[in-house]
Amino acid sequence: MSVALVLGMDIGGTSSRVIVADLFGRLRGVGRAGGGNPVSRGPAGITAIRDALCAALGAVDPADVKAAVFGLAGGDVAVHDPEIAQALRAGWRQAGLRCTPTMVSDVTLAYVAGTDSAEGSVLVSGTGAVAAAIRERTIVRCADGHGWLLGDLGSGFWIGREGIRAALAAMDRCHPPSDLHREILHALGVAHADRRTLALTSATIDAAHRMPPAELAKLAPLILTAAEGGNVEARLIARRAADHLTASLNTIRILGATSPIVLGGSLLTTPNPLSQAVRASVRKVWPDAEIHRAGGGAAAAAWLAGRQLSGVPALESHALYTRLLGAEPIPPRRPQKIR
């Protein structure tokens, strides 16, 4: 006798993950592959999606999957793009899926990955940054998320760019590179030893412009590590990033609101000076709101898929959610201040 299964997939720009589970939260398959975002990856993204799906479905009959949800990086614009939808349908047909998956934005998925409440707010900072108001698990209002050229303030890209700008400002003042600046130059592939200031400035500018803009987000972890180590310049960048993110959340959320707040994205779900500062600011502005850290996006998608099936009491009691995501409120510890 076949068992009804649900499938959730988190399709990111750098990696994609699939979870297949039964209606009681028991894992039946997991698949991973590279970035599957058709917007940025094109045909290679569809191949990654198919590979991840096939890996997750390897031990089950795809016909047993009765509902599926795909979370797609790129927000609602990507979700509603007909060409992307067609490409995704081709990928899941090749994997043998018979049901028609529902697509949601990665912002929606981040919210659901943090709480089972139907209404609240989500603040995301990874490569990009966005804040969104959620009602009935649907985005009703956004602030920022405008991309690297027009916004994404407080994102990994923004932090990486600010680090490079700080290094260039020091060169303009003819200051020797600091330890942080040397790390940034090394990450850019710029040799700094025995270089005159003008040559070093030109090499840094050239290296930064040759990188795809989103790649600058890879500098964010080293800048936040420097901030944690006490580097004043890095701490200032982290503090400003936190202020930008809090301002975005304040744009879509009223003062005194008590609905939950979910923090998502790699920079806000890992311990670092930025996430600590954001949590402190959020607690100060919304002291009565429960703050959650987003869990796994694929598990959240699987839970959403299960909700599409009628007569499933296990899902209504959030068993799948709690077993696969394990999302918990962030404990009210006093974070270290960024001066």
C-alpha positions as CSV (number, residue, x, y, z in Angstrom):
1,M,0.0,0.0,0.0
2,S,1.5,3.4,-1.0
3,V,1.9,6.1,1.5
4,A,1.1,9.8,0.7
5,L,4.2,11.9,0.6
6,V,4.9,15.6,0.3
7,L,7.9,17.3,-1.2
8,G,9.5,20.7,-0.5
9,M,12.3,22.3,-2.4
10,D,14.4,25.4,-1.6
11,I,15.9,26.6,-4.9
12,G,18.7,29.1,-4.2
13,G,21.2,30.9,-6.2
14,T,24.1,28.9,-4.9
15,S,22.5,25.7,-3.7
16,S,19.2,23.7,-3.9
17,R,17.8,21.3,-1.4
18,V,14.8,18.9,-1.6
19,I,13.0,17.1,1.2
20,V,10.5,14.2,0.8
21,A,8.5,13.3,3.9
22,D,5.4,11.4,4.9
23,L,2.5,13.2,6.7
24,F,4.0,12.5,10.1
25,G,7.2,14.3,9.5
26,R,9.4,11.3,8.8
27,L,12.0,11.9,6.1
28,R,11.8,9.6,3.1
29,G,14.4,11.3,0.9
30,V,16.8,14.3,0.7
31,G,18.5,15.7,-2.3
32,R,21.1,18.5,-2.8
33,A,22.6,20.2,-5.9
34,G,24.1,23.4,-7.0
35,G,22.3,26.7,-7.5
36,G,19.0,26.1,-9.3
37,N,17.7,29.7,-9.8
38,P,16.7,29.8,-13.5
39,V,17.0,33.6,-13.5
40,S,20.7,33.6,-12.7
41,R,21.7,30.1,-13.7
42,G,19.7,29.5,-16.9
43,P,19.8,25.9,-18.2
44,A,22.3,24.9,-15.6
45,G,19.8,25.8,-12.9
46,I,17.2,23.4,-14.4
47,T,19.8,20.7,-14.4
48,A,20.5,21.3,-10.7
49,I,16.8,21.2,-9.9
50,R,16.4,17.9,-11.7
51,D,19.5,16.4,-10.1
52,A,18.3,17.4,-6.6
53,L,14.8,16.0,-7.3
54,C,16.1,12.7,-8.6
55,A,18.3,12.3,-5.6
56,A,15.5,12.9,-3.1
57,L,13.1,10.6,-5.0
58,G,15.6,7.8,-5.5
59,A,14.1,5.6,-2.8
60,V,10.4,6.4,-3.3
61,D,7.8,6.2,-6.1
62,P,7.4,9.8,-7.5
63,A,3.7,9.0,-7.9
64,D,3.3,8.8,-4.1
65,V,4.2,12.5,-3.9
66,K,0.7,14.1,-3.6
67,A,1.7,17.7,-3.1
68,A,4.9,19.8,-3.6
69,V,6.0,23.3,-3.0
70,F,9.1,25.0,-4.5
71,G,10.6,28.1,-2.9
72,L,12.4,30.2,-5.5
73,A,15.1,32.8,-5.0
74,G,14.3,36.0,-6.7
75,G,11.0,36.8,-4.9
76,D,7.5,37.1,-6.4
77,V,8.8,38.4,-9.7
78,A,10.6,35.2,-10.4
79,V,7.7,33.1,-9.1
80,H,5.3,34.7,-11.5
81,D,7.6,34.6,-14.6
82,P,5.9,32.3,-17.1
83,E,9.3,31.2,-18.7
84,I,10.6,30.2,-15.3
85,A,7.4,28.4,-14.5
86,Q,7.7,26.4,-17.7
87,A,11.3,25.6,-17.1
88,L,10.6,24.3,-13.6
89,R,7.7,22.2,-14.9
90,A,10.1,20.6,-17.3
91,G,12.4,19.8,-14.4
92,W,9.8,18.1,-12.3
93,R,8.4,16.2,-15.2
94,Q,11.8,14.7,-15.9
95,A,12.0,13.7,-12.2
96,G,8.7,11.8,-12.6
97,L,6.5,14.0,-10.4
98,R,2.8,13.8,-11.3
99,C,1.4,16.5,-9.0
100,T,1.8,20.1,-10.0
101,P,4.1,21.9,-7.5
102,T,3.2,25.3,-6.1
103,M,5.8,28.0,-6.3
104,V,6.4,30.6,-3.6
105,S,9.1,33.2,-3.1
106,D,12.1,32.5,-0.9
107,V,11.0,35.3,1.4
108,T,7.7,33.6,2.1
109,L,9.6,30.4,2.7
110,A,11.9,32.1,5.2
111,Y,8.9,33.2,7.1
112,V,7.3,29.8,7.2
113,A,10.6,28.3,8.2
114,G,10.5,30.3,11.4
115,T,7.0,30.2,12.7
116,D,3.6,28.5,12.1
117,S,1.8,31.8,12.7
118,A,-0.2,32.9,9.6
119,E,0.6,36.6,10.2
120,G,3.8,38.4,11.1
121,S,7.0,39.9,9.6
122,V,10.2,38.5,8.1
123,L,13.6,40.2,7.8
124,V,16.1,38.6,5.5
125,S,19.8,39.3,5.0
126,G,21.9,37.0,2.9
127,T,23.3,38.0,-0.5
128,G,20.5,40.5,-0.7
129,A,18.2,42.0,2.0
130,V,14.4,42.5,2.3
131,A,11.7,43.0,4.9
132,A,8.2,41.8,4.4
133,A,4.8,41.8,6.1
134,I,3.0,38.5,6.0
135,R,-0.7,37.8,6.1
136,E,-2.1,34.3,5.6
137,R,1.4,33.2,4.8
138,T,1.4,35.5,1.8
139,I,3.5,38.7,1.3
140,V,1.3,41.8,1.5
141,R,4.1,44.4,1.7
142,C,7.8,44.7,1.2
143,A,10.6,47.1,2.0
144,D,13.9,47.0,0.0
145,G,14.8,43.8,-1.8
146,H,15.6,46.1,-4.7
147,G,18.7,44.3,-5.8
148,W,22.4,45.3,-5.5
149,L,22.2,48.3,-7.8
150,L,19.2,50.0,-6.2
151,G,19.1,48.7,-2.6
152,D,19.6,45.5,-0.5
153,L,20.9,47.7,2.3
154,G,22.5,45.7,5.1
155,S,22.9,42.7,2.9
156,G,26.0,40.6,2.3
157,F,26.6,42.5,-0.9
158,W,26.3,45.8,0.8
159,I,28.7,44.8,3.6
160,G,31.3,43.5,1.1
161,R,31.1,46.7,-1.0
162,E,31.4,48.8,2.1
163,G,34.6,46.9,3.1
164,I,36.1,47.6,-0.3
165,R,35.1,51.2,-0.1
166,A,36.8,51.5,3.3
167,A,40.0,50.0,1.9
168,L,39.9,52.4,-1.1
169,A,39.4,55.4,1.2
170,A,42.5,54.4,3.2
171,M,44.5,54.2,0.0
172,D,43.2,57.7,-1.0
173,R,44.7,58.9,2.3
174,C,47.9,57.1,1.6
175,H,47.5,54.9,4.6
176,P,49.1,51.5,4.6
177,P,46.6,48.6,4.4
178,S,45.3,47.5,7.7
179,D,44.9,43.8,8.6
180,L,41.2,44.0,7.5
181,H,42.1,45.7,4.2
182,R,44.8,43.1,3.5
183,E,42.2,40.3,4.0
184,I,39.8,42.1,1.6
185,L,42.5,42.6,-1.0
186,H,43.5,38.9,-0.7
187,A,39.9,37.8,-1.2
188,L,39.8,40.0,-4.3
189,G,43.0,38.4,-5.6
190,V,44.9,41.7,-5.4
191,A,48.6,41.5,-4.4
192,H,49.3,44.4,-2.2
193,A,53.0,44.0,-1.3
194,D,55.4,46.6,-2.8
195,R,52.7,48.4,-4.7
196,R,52.5,52.1,-5.0
197,T,49.2,53.6,-3.8
198,L,47.9,54.5,-7.3
199,A,48.7,51.1,-8.7
200,L,47.1,49.4,-5.7
201,T,44.0,51.5,-6.0
202,S,43.6,50.7,-9.7
203,A,44.1,47.0,-9.1
204,T,41.5,47.0,-6.4
205,I,39.0,48.8,-8.5
206,D,39.6,46.6,-11.4
207,A,39.3,43.4,-9.3
208,A,36.0,44.6,-7.8
209,H,34.5,45.5,-11.1
210,R,35.5,42.2,-12.7
211,M,33.5,40.3,-10.0
212,P,29.8,39.6,-10.5
213,P,28.1,42.0,-8.0
214,A,26.6,39.2,-6.0
215,E,30.0,37.8,-5.4
216,L,30.9,40.7,-3.2
217,A,28.7,39.1,-0.6
218,K,31.5,36.5,0.0
219,L,33.5,39.3,1.7
220,A,30.8,39.8,4.4
221,P,31.9,36.8,6.6
222,L,35.5,38.0,6.9
223,I,34.3,41.6,7.7
224,L,31.9,40.3,10.4
225,T,34.7,38.1,11.8
226,A,36.9,41.2,12.0
227,A,34.1,43.0,13.8
228,E,33.8,40.2,16.3
229,G,37.5,40.4,16.9
230,G,37.2,44.1,17.7
231,N,38.1,45.8,14.5
232,V,36.6,49.3,14.8
233,E,36.1,49.8,11.1
234,A,34.4,46.4,10.7
235,R,32.2,47.1,13.7
236,L,31.0,50.3,12.2
237,I,30.1,48.6,9.0
238,A,28.1,45.9,10.9
239,R,26.4,48.6,13.0
240,R,25.3,50.5,9.9
241,A,24.1,47.3,8.2
242,A,22.0,46.6,11.3
243,D,20.5,50.1,11.2
244,H,19.6,49.7,7.6
245,L,17.9,46.3,8.2
246,T,16.0,47.6,11.2
247,A,14.8,50.6,9.2
248,S,13.5,48.2,6.5
249,L,11.6,46.2,9.1
250,N,10.2,49.4,10.6
251,T,8.9,50.4,7.2
252,I,6.5,47.4,6.9
253,R,5.7,46.9,10.6
254,I,3.8,49.2,13.0
255,L,5.2,50.1,16.4
256,G,3.7,48.0,19.2
257,A,2.9,45.1,16.9
258,T,3.0,41.8,18.8
259,S,2.9,39.3,15.9
260,P,6.1,37.2,15.4
261,I,9.2,38.4,13.7
262,V,11.3,35.9,11.7
263,L,15.0,36.5,11.0
264,G,16.2,34.8,7.8
265,G,19.2,34.6,5.5
266,S,22.7,33.4,6.3
267,L,23.8,36.6,8.0
268,L,20.8,36.7,10.4
269,T,20.6,33.0,11.3
270,T,24.2,32.6,12.3
271,P,25.9,34.1,15.4
272,N,27.8,37.2,14.4
273,P,27.9,40.9,15.3
274,L,25.3,41.8,12.7
275,S,22.7,39.3,13.8
276,Q,23.3,40.2,17.5
277,A,22.8,43.9,16.7
278,V,19.7,43.3,14.7
279,R,18.1,41.1,17.4
280,A,18.9,43.8,20.0
281,S,17.3,46.6,17.9
282,V,14.3,44.4,17.1
283,R,13.7,43.6,20.8
284,K,14.0,47.3,21.7
285,V,11.4,48.4,19.1
286,W,9.0,45.5,19.5
287,P,9.6,44.2,23.0
288,D,6.4,42.1,23.1
289,A,7.0,40.3,19.8
290,E,8.4,36.8,19.7
291,I,11.5,36.6,17.5
292,H,12.3,33.4,15.6
293,R,15.2,32.2,13.6
294,A,14.3,30.7,10.2
295,G,15.0,27.0,9.9
296,G,15.3,24.9,6.8
297,G,13.6,26.3,3.7
298,A,13.0,22.8,2.1
299,A,11.4,21.6,5.3
300,A,9.2,24.7,5.3
301,A,8.2,24.0,1.7
302,A,7.3,20.4,2.6
303,W,5.1,21.6,5.5
304,L,3.3,24.1,3.1
305,A,2.8,21.2,0.7
306,G,1.2,19.1,3.4
307,R,-1.2,21.9,4.1
308,Q,-2.6,21.5,0.6
309,L,-3.9,18.0,1.4
310,S,-7.3,17.8,3.1
311,G,-7.9,15.8,6.3
312,V,-4.4,15.7,7.6
313,P,-4.6,16.1,11.4
314,A,-0.8,15.5,11.8
315,L,0.0,18.6,9.8
316,E,-2.7,20.7,11.4
317,S,-0.9,20.0,14.7
318,H,2.3,21.0,13.1
319,A,4.1,17.7,13.7
320,L,5.8,17.9,10.3
321,Y,6.9,21.4,11.0
322,T,8.4,20.8,14.4
323,R,10.1,17.6,13.4
324,L,11.7,18.8,10.2
325,L,12.4,22.4,11.0
326,G,12.9,22.5,14.8
327,A,12.3,26.2,14.7
328,E,12.5,27.9,18.1
329,P,12.2,31.4,19.4
330,I,15.5,33.1,19.8
331,P,16.3,33.1,23.6
332,P,16.2,36.6,25.1
333,R,19.9,36.9,25.8
334,R,21.5,40.3,25.9
335,P,23.8,40.4,22.7
336,Q,27.2,42.0,22.6
337,K,27.0,45.6,21.6
338,I,28.7,47.0,18.5
339,R,30.2,50.3,19.4
